[in-house]
Amino acid sequence: MVDMNAAFKVGGVECIAVCDVDSDHLAKSADDIEKKQGSRPKAFKDYRDLLETPGLQAVIIATPPHWHALPFLAALEKGLDIYCEKPLAYDIREGQMMVEAAKNSDRIVQIGFQRRHSQAIREARDYIQSGNMGRIVQVDAQIHYDATMRDASPQEPPASLDWEWWCGPAPKLPYSPNIGHFAWRLEKAYGNGHLVDWGIHWIDAIRWILNEEMPTSVTAVGGIYAKKQITTPDILTVNFEFKSCPVVWRHRLWGAKEVHGDTQNGMFFYGERATLYLDDSRWVVYANEKGATPVVHEVRSDAGTEQVADFLQAVKNRQQPICTPEDAFNSTATVQLGMIAYETLNRVDWDAELRRIPNNAAADQLLKREYRAPWLHPFQS
């Protein structure tokens, strides 16, 4: 409901249908929407039924990423505009098909990389692109915190939850609270880990600031050391070699985040003349001169609402919003390559023209995950 609430905050919208495979969540969403707009939306469990709703103009896809591609492609076939949460897709081949479908339509598509509407990030982008720091030599990004774990023991799903539908085209793992609602992000089968779920925000912001597309190569090292209930690394370092400079990602999902002070969640741009620290609401410039006083810029903004507002304005004026499907693909595929490098314990080279990983058959096979029957992966080559 976060994106829908943002749409209500912007105004000028009516929600006429909602979809969820958990009947309790579905009823609560319908109740909340009715309270906000005065009319009750139709409620569906099957997204295909929702897409048949008369009068529907646009959809918000806010599912876990393993359920992004199929509703996205079906909505385009119905001639609908789309706001889809990040990441664009679960695997790179899904994303490729989604980009092609969007290009072949005349629909407005916005992906939820809302940091592009953070005023702090926009100001820092202008500062860096104006040449104030000289050449950017390296960028680091990090998030360190103690991730909350839930019960990981297999058990029956809640009576309200259709677990078969929830898993959809992904592997159907035994249900546990640690991979169900709110907790799927660190499960390999559904969320693909912290880099893909959260780190993607900083990677997208860095790409946007540096005007980069995809890295040419990626290496990664990490593991599961403390949070044994999860299936993606709780500590990870990834080196992305972009054309202009290397970008290094780090996360640790255990321990005290306080040891990093107020920089535990942010980005560091290392330039020839200065270093710039940046997060959602602050950018700080540290000049290279000895004894120079850091210049702090505190800037707060409602980036999530602004991102949805940008989409709604684009729907009205039929102009492209700030994050195109192709741009979203580049950010999504970048972090997915990071996970492929981690899983294969190999350097991954990326051929942007062929959209392949050359000379590494094991890694190249991970560009696509086979769907669980009866669902069919959109990439069939």
RAVEN-V254387 format. One record per backbone hydrogen bond with DSSP energy under -1.0 kcal/mol. CO is the residue of the C=O (numbers start at 1). NH is the residue of the N-H. If there is no record, write none. Layout:
CO;NH  CO;NH
This chain:
1;5  2;6  3;7  4;8  5;9  6;10  7;11  16;42  18;44  21;162  22;26  23;27  24;28  25;29  26;30  27;31  28;32  29;33  30;34  31;35  32;36  33;37  34;38  42;18  44;20  46;49  46;50  47;51  49;52  50;53  53;56  57;81  59;83  61;85  64;67  65;68  68;72  69;73  70;74  71;75  72;76  73;77  74;78  75;80  76;79  81;59  82;110  83;61  84;112  91;95  92;96  93;97  94;98  95;99  96;100  97;101  98;102  99;103  100;104  102;105  108;82  110;84  111;113  112;114  113;116  114;117  115;118  118;122  119;123  120;124  121;125  122;126  123;127  124;128  125;129  126;130  127;132  128;131  131;134  133;273  135;272  138;270  139;248  140;268  141;250  142;266  143;252  151;178  158;161  160;23  161;163  162;166  163;167  164;168  167;170  169;372  171;173  175;155  176;179  180;183  184;187  185;193  186;231  187;190  187;191  187;192  193;197  194;198  194;199  195;200  198;201  199;203  200;204  201;205  202;206  203;207  204;208  205;209  206;210  207;211  207;212  216;350  217;241  218;348  219;239  221;237  223;234  223;235  226;228  227;230  234;253  235;223  236;251  237;221  238;249  239;219  240;242  240;247  241;216  245;242  246;139  247;240  248;141  249;238  250;143  251;236  252;145  253;147  256;259  257;260  258;261  260;263  264;144  266;142  267;278  268;140  269;276  270;137  270;138  273;288  274;271  275;286  276;269  277;284  278;267  281;299  282;279  283;297  284;277  285;295  286;275  289;292  295;285  297;283  301;303  302;306  303;307  304;308  305;309  306;310  307;311  308;312  309;313  310;314  311;315  312;316  313;317  314;318  324;328  325;329  326;330  327;331  328;332  329;333  330;334  331;335  332;336  333;337  334;338  335;339  336;340  337;341  338;342  339;343  340;344  341;345  341;346  348;218  351;355  351;356  356;351  360;364  361;365  363;366  364;367  365;368  367;93  372;375
